Amino acid sequence: METGKALRGSTHLVFDAVDGVTHIVEGMYRNIAAGAWPLGRAPDGPAPGIAGFVHAAIRQVSGITRSGLDFVLRQVSSQLDNIAPPGPHREAAIAALNGICGDHLVRTGNPLAIPLRLHVAGAGLSDDISDHSGRLLIAIHGLSMNAREWTWRNHNHIEALADQHGFAPIYVSYNSGKHISDNGRELSAAIDALVADWPVPVESITLIGFSMGGLVARSAMLSAQQEQQEWIGRVDKAVYIGTPHHGAVMERGGFWLQKLLTYSPYTAPFAMLGRIRSDGITDLRHGNLREEDWQHHDAHSDNADYRVPTPLPQGVEHFAVAATLSKKSGERIGRMLGDGLVHPSSATGRHDDPQYDLGLNRDHTHILYDLGHLDMLHDSRITDQLATWLGQTQGCSRERSQSHR
């Protein structure tokens, strides 16, 4: 992202933070002044007396300063772009911000919001792709990440698989703070356009999603089925690495921490911090894939699972890799925390309710022990397992692609 846009977006976010802190401080003063009981409902409205006037004045001054500074930065934006070109550390920081509050960035028109894009072998689609294979390997990153971060500790599963099996690697960048269903719909449209513009006939499409990326892949396939887009018929395999098909441990903990703060008027203002969690993060609590899963309730106050059962698409081979911090099966840490973020039962699609169970074949799942969530990105054992799965029945994909020409 260009320096001018990044600086403008950062200043917008700073002023948003000032406004949020002002509301928290005003809420604390109001509740203390009201002499509320330690437990119960917090009073409504602004702070009384001079305190209310002061906090209103702070918000007014902040708004005027924001507008003036944004005007100045717009005028010097092009000069700033030449002074400090973008780099990987900046891109990583912006991706992390998008994961945390990307929905807010979109709603407020913040330049830091990342648009969904496809990159070929780390480059833009405007580059020469005439020598690429017709077998596409589409990689979808996880929460608060970007396409560069498939390379982790000098290892990249996608590049290794492309070298071994002749895939054309396609990387997806997206705003992971938006609802998974929104990103899935946008990804489906982007793949449809990609297939139409690819310079050689597309023989097959293989999807690989890490963590949230696996849910985005499933949502994209669902959207393609609903919109009857042609590309879904070319998908032969989908691989999910550490994907929380039935939710993530840490997001459930985040909900209960936020809920606990609301029980006292003296901690209730701090519950606003919990609402910073993006739509994408709250989707991870149960593994929401579609609009119907989230659109009729407030995920910050309601913990119920409203998901519509969504089976895996037929005609596609599905594979899942899970990890656990346990050194062996049955240890307590693995049962409680899984890989630190996702439990193996969620990552392999198992569920006590048959309508939610994904029914993955046992030989299409693989669990690694003594391994954390992010460590899955550089573990060579996962590359070997993926190579085994993706190297099977290659002829079938060619037959499927010919039937769609």
Summary of the structure (lengths in Angstrom):
residues: 405
radius of gyration: 23.3
end to end distance: 37.8
largest distance: 76.5
contacts: 1384
relative contact order: 0.11
helix: 50%
strand: 12%
